[in-house]
């Protein structure tokens, strides 16, 4: 989480630290075809944060830098939602995402509701 926060800068850092601190939201790694993502789940708040791992972030940044920024490879909401759904499946939950917002590039926060089993 510290590396992710270093990338995001100062804005929203207080919110991220408070909401997704490792003591209340441990990091889970989800492997996708697009790379490795970190997931921080707060079932008590019905919120989940998804962010590409630093290695996944670095690859598009290198391509973008090599093309002088002409190629934009930022993650999109749909990709982050797919990561969240993959995490829910891995944890044996059936959940629906209600909202998704980019809280700071490239972190997305999703509110969700899960079906009771």
Long-range contacts (C-beta under 8 A, 24 or more apart in sequence): 1-27, 1-38, 1-40, 3-54, 4-38, 4-51, 4-54, 4-107, 7-54, 7-57, 7-106, 8-104, 8-105, 8-107, 9-104, 11-104, 12-103, 12-104, 15-103, 16-49, 16-103, 16-104, 16-107, 19-45, 19-47, 19-49, 20-49, 25-49, 28-87, 28-90, 29-53, 30-83, 30-86, 30-87, 30-90, 32-79, 32-82, 32-83, 32-86, 34-75, 34-79, 35-59, 37-80, 37-83, 39-83, 39-84, 39-87, 41-87, 41-91, 43-114, 46-111, 46-112, 46-113, 46-114, 47-109, 47-110, 47-111, 47-112, 48-84, 48-87, 48-109, 48-110, 48-112, 49-103, 49-107, 49-108, 49-109, 49-110, 50-80, 50-83, 50-84, 50-87, 50-107, 50-108, 50-110, 51-106, 51-107, 51-108, 52-106, 57-106, 74-105, 74-106, 75-106, 75-108, 77-102, 77-108, 80-108, 80-110, 81-110, 84-110, 84-112, 88-112, 88-114
